[in-house]
Amino acid sequence: MDVALACAWLRATAGAVTAEADRLTRLDAAIGDGDHGVNLTRGFAAVISGLDGTPPATVAEVLVKAGSTLISKVGGASGPLYGSALRALGKALPSGTTVTPEELLTGLHAGLDAVRALGGAAPGDKTIVDAYAPALEAFAAAVAAGSGLAQATAAAARAAEEGAAATTAMTARKGRASYLGERSVGHQDPGATSTALIFRALAGVAEG
């Protein structure tokens, strides 16, 4: 991954979030505050605006800047969670214009750790983690098998999408959805859904 690819990832994410904003909002309206799509659209628009204003010089800087922007611009839980993930990912990377799949794996681990530390969620709690954790496992397995970035990110995206779909049958144990208890069953988690969009956006630019 180089600086251009990291920026392309964020642009692709912004496009995906905008395109799916209504769906994300509908999912969130069922078990949350109903603002997930709106918040993420606004947040990633601010991320792109920041990249356009002062292009970062390193991959790490791209992701740290994006994370800081989300934290400062997005309300609710999604800004701090996604912002912390991207910022931790960036801070875990070496300073340079390119990073290897192995280095990106280290960063993705740091991102998941940040999400779990902030939200206290574990797999099965019906949260972002239920898409992020399997994506990370798939990415790690692909890298260990010698796959390049395109193959590894494609595997991660598939796993994230499967993880997001699996949240439909779960009972929420963290976040606002947890207040619904058993009534949260039957609804796909919006955070896991947007996490899958982010991993699919990464796979798309890596393949391209």
Helices and strands as residue ranges (DSSP letters): H 3-19, H 21-31, H 36-53, H 59-73, H 78-92, H 101-119, H 129-144, H 149-166, G 167-169, G 176-184, H 190-207
